[in-house]
Amino acid sequence: MTSEYLKHTRSLEELDALFERDRITAAKIASALYKHEIATAITNIGEIHQIANARIQADSQVASAKMMTNAEVASAVLMSKAEAEILKIQHEVNSHSPKEDLLDGMIAEISRISSDEIKENAQKSIDAIKGEAERAINQLKSNATKAIEEINMLAESTTTKVIESAETAKAKLQQEQEQERTPEEIGQHAKVEADKILVEAKATSQELRDLTDTISQNVKDIVANSTQTINDAVAASERRIIETRNNALLRIEETVNNLFPD
């Protein structure tokens, strides 16, 4: 069956005008599609960015809180150790005559051993917290690296697809421009559209690249801030343990001095 369109004779100009309208429409649709692709990529990258930042910040806060808790537990253990040693010293004193020659040496040895154990336990607690902090920081960096890689891959794949599609569209417009039936003014218009579509695609893709660079740097900044939060928690934990250690040692020393005043 012959279509109604083919039943009528069309002039070359009319056909060219119709084709020109189709090409312009196609160019505009292509441009809109490229912008949509970029906009979709930006939205997806934004989501990756938000999730990564939230996870990094949450992990650093959890790690910091855990370190502070561990420091309090370690401090309580140190003081308990000191009190236990004090009771041991008092028991030795009560079990022996004050005139026994070996009593002073026994108490001095108990005090020395107790002090050394408290110092060692304090250092082990500090080292454990520092080790935990290092693992937490490494995990933050790993999560950030994965997020940045995912962002870059998405941006790269999108820009590559958009640019390649725009170059294909430009080639198609130029090919149509070179057809013998195309009047000069129509061909010139096609050339403008061909150049415009690629320029717009490259400009929009560059915006995505710039945004990707900004977001990647922001993720790195969040990691740096979160790392500092953890390091601050480590420093505070160490101060707390050292303070408790010193108080524990002082308690033992004061107990011995009170039992054996000069």
C-alpha positions in Angstrom: 0.0 0.0 0.0 1.4 3.4 -1.0 1.6 6.0 1.7 -0.3 9.3 1.3 3.1 11.1 1.5 4.4 9.2 -1.6 1.3 9.9 -3.6 2.3 13.6 -3.9 5.2 15.2 -5.7 7.6 17.0 -3.4 10.1 19.7 -4.4 13.7 19.3 -3.5 13.5 22.4 -1.4 10.6 21.0 0.5 12.3 17.7 1.1 15.5 19.5 2.2 13.5 21.8 4.5 11.8 18.8 6.1 15.2 17.0 6.5 16.7 20.2 8.0 13.9 20.4 10.5 14.5 16.7 11.4 18.2 17.3 11.8 17.8 20.3 14.0 15.3 18.5 16.1 17.6 15.5 16.3 20.5 17.8 17.4 18.4 19.4 20.1 17.2 16.0 21.3 20.8 14.8 21.4 21.9 17.8 23.3 19.1 17.3 25.8 20.0 13.6 26.2 23.7 14.5 26.9 22.6 17.0 29.5 20.3 14.3 31.0 23.2 11.8 31.1 25.4 14.3 32.9 22.7 15.3 35.3 22.0 11.7 36.2 25.7 11.1 36.7 25.9 14.2 39.0 23.0 12.9 41.0 24.6 9.5 41.4 27.9 10.9 42.3 26.3 13.2 44.8 24.7 10.1 46.5 28.0 8.3 46.6 29.6 11.4 48.0 27.0 11.8 50.8 27.1 8.1 51.7 30.9 8.1 51.8 31.1 11.2 54.0 28.4 10.0 56.4 30.1 6.6 56.7 33.6 8.1 57.2 32.3 10.6 59.9 30.3 7.9 61.6 33.2 5.4 61.7 35.6 8.0 63.1 33.1 9.0 65.8 32.5 5.3 66.7 36.2 4.6 66.8 36.9 7.7 68.9 34.2 6.8 71.4 35.5 3.3 71.6 39.0 4.5 72.3 37.8 6.8 75.1 35.8 4.0 76.6 38.8 1.7 76.4 40.9 4.3 78.1 38.4 4.5 81.0 38.3 0.7 81.3 42.1 0.6 81.3 42.2 3.4 84.0 39.8 1.5 86.2 41.9 -1.7 85.8 45.1 0.2 86.8 43.5 1.6 89.9 42.1 -1.8 90.8 45.6 -3.2 90.3 47.0 -0.6 92.6 44.4 -1.2 95.3 45.1 -4.9 95.1 48.8 -4.4 95.5 48.2 -2.0 98.4 46.1 -4.7 100.1 48.9 -7.2 99.5 51.4 -4.9 101.1 49.2 -4.3 104.1 48.7 -8.1 104.4 52.4 -8.7 104.5 52.9 -6.0 107.1 50.2 -7.4 109.3 51.5 -11.0 108.9 55.0 -10.1 110.0 56.6 -8.5 113.0 57.7 -4.9 112.4 61.1 -5.9 113.7 61.7 -8.6 111.1 64.8 -7.7 109.2 63.4 -8.9 105.8 60.1 -7.0 106.1 61.4 -3.7 104.6 63.0 -5.6 101.7 59.9 -7.6 101.0 57.6 -4.6 100.9 60.1 -2.7 98.7 60.2 -5.7 96.3 56.4 -5.9 96.2 56.1 -2.2 95.6 58.7 -2.4 92.8 57.0 -5.3 91.1 53.6 -3.7 91.4 54.8 -0.4 90.0 56.5 -2.2 87.1 53.3 -4.1 86.3 51.2 -1.0 86.4 53.6 0.8 84.1 53.6 -2.2 81.7 49.8 -2.5 81.7 49.4 1.2 81.1 51.8 1.1 78.1 50.0 -2.0 76.7 46.7 -0.2 76.9 48.1 2.9 75.2 49.7 0.7 72.5 46.4 -1.2 71.9 44.5 2.1 71.5 47.1 3.4 69.1 46.9 0.2 67.1 43.2 0.4 67.0 43.4 4.0 65.8 45.8 3.0 63.0 43.4 0.3 61.8 40.5 2.7 62.0 42.3 5.4 60.1 43.4 2.9 57.4 39.8 1.8 57.1 38.7 5.4 56.6 41.3 5.9 53.9 40.2 2.6 52.2 36.6 3.6 52.2 37.5 7.0 50.9 39.7 5.6 48.1 36.9 3.2 47.0 34.3 6.1 47.0 36.7 8.3 44.9 37.4 5.5 42.5 33.7 4.8 42.1 33.1 8.5 41.5 35.9 8.8 39.0 34.8 5.7 37.1 31.2 6.9 36.9 32.3 10.4 35.7 34.8 8.9 33.2 32.4 6.4 31.7 29.7 9.1 31.4 31.9 11.7 29.8 33.4 9.1 27.4 29.9 8.0 26.4 28.6 11.6 25.9 31.7 12.7 24.0 31.7 9.7 21.7 28.0 10.0 21.1 28.4 13.7 20.3 31.2 13.0 17.9 29.0 10.4 16.2 26.1 12.9 16.0 28.5 15.6 14.6 29.8 13.2 11.9 26.2 12.3 11.0 25.3 16.0 10.6 28.4 16.6 8.5 27.6 13.6 6.4 24.1 14.9 5.7 25.6 18.4 5.0 27.8 16.9 2.2 24.9 15.4 0.3 24.6 16.9 -3.2 20.9 17.7 -2.7 21.5 19.9 0.3 21.4 23.6 -0.5 24.3 25.7 0.6 22.4 27.6 3.4 21.1 24.3 4.8 24.5 22.8 4.7 25.9 25.8 6.6 23.2 25.4 9.2 24.1 21.8 9.6 27.7 22.6 10.1 26.8 25.1 12.9 24.6 22.4 14.6 27.4 19.8 14.1 30.0 22.1 15.8 27.6 23.2 18.5 26.5 19.8 19.6 30.1 18.7 20.3 31.1 21.9 22.0 28.1 21.7 24.3 28.8 18.0 25.1 32.5 18.8 25.9 31.5 21.8 28.1 28.9 19.8 30.0 31.3 16.9 30.4 34.0 19.3 31.7 31.5 20.5 34.3 31.1 16.9 35.5 34.9 16.5 35.6 35.3 19.7 37.7 32.6 18.6 40.0 34.2 15.2 40.4 37.5 16.8 41.3 35.8 19.0 43.9 33.9 16.1 45.4 37.1 13.9 45.5 38.9 16.7 47.3 36.0 17.1 49.8 36.1 13.3 50.6 39.9 13.7 51.2 39.2 16.6 53.5 36.6 14.7 55.4 39.1 11.9 55.9 41.7 14.3 57.1 39.2 15.8 59.6 38.1 12.4 60.7 41.7 11.2 61.1 42.4 14.3 63.3 39.3 13.4 65.4 40.7 9.9 66.0 44.2 11.2 66.7 42.7 13.6 69.2 40.9 10.7 70.9 44.1 8.8 71.0 45.9 11.7 72.6 43.1 12.2 75.2 43.1 8.5 75.9 46.8 8.4 76.4 46.6 11.4 78.8 43.9 9.7 80.8 45.8 6.4 81.1 49.1 8.1 82.0 47.3 10.3 84.6 45.7 7.2 86.2 49.0 5.3 86.0 50.8 8.1 87.9 48.0 8.3 90.5 48.2 4.5 91.0 51.9 4.6 91.5 51.5 7.5 93.9 48.9 5.5 95.9 51.4 2.6 96.3 54.2 5.0 97.2 52.1 6.8 99.8 50.9 3.5 101.3 54.5 2.3 101.7 55.6 5.7 103.2 52.8 5.6 105.7 53.6 2.1 106.8 57.3 2.8 107.1 57.7 6.5 108.0 61.2 7.8 108.3 
